[in-house]
Amino acid sequence: MFDNPKVLISIFLKQSFTIVISFFYRFTKSLFHFTPHFLHLNNINISNLSKWFISDF
């Protein structure tokens, strides 16, 4: 079974693909978890900045 390099490569690719997919899934989950907080902070900052910017003129 392991004498054939193609079989080894396909096994390796399957393994790495699975690892990459699971990593990506976890990453997107955490990203979606933190995105609302981040957007909230950004909204506050943007509104404050725009007020400061407008009052400066």
N, C-alpha and C positions, 0 to 999 in steps of 0.2 A: 504494500500500500504506500509506504513512504519512500519507496525507491523512485517513484515517478515525481519529478519536480513540479509538474503541473498540479498534481494533487496537493502537494505541500503548499504551493502558492495559493490555490483556491481555498484551502483551509485557513491559511493566514489571512487572506482577504476577507473571508467570512467573519473571522474573529475580530479583525480590526474594524470592519464595518459595524458589527454589533456594538463594539466599544464606543465608536464615534457616535452612533445613533443614541446610545444611552446617555453619553456625555452631553450631546446636543439637547436631548430631552430635559435633562436636569438643568442645564444652563437656561433654556427658555422658560422653564418653570420658575426658576429663581428670578429671572428677568421680569416675567409677568408679575411676580410677587412684589418686586421692588418698584416697578414702573409707576403705579399710582402715587406712591409717596414722592417719588422723584418729580413727577408731573406737578403734584401739589406744590412742592417747594419751588419749582420753576415758575409756576403761575404767580405765586406770591412775589418772587423776586422780579419777575417781568413787570408786574403791576406797580411795584414800588419804584422800579427803575424808570418806568414811563412817567409816573407822577413827578419824580425828581427831575427828570429830563424836561418835562413840560413846564414845571414851575421855574426852571432855570432860565427859560427863554423870556 
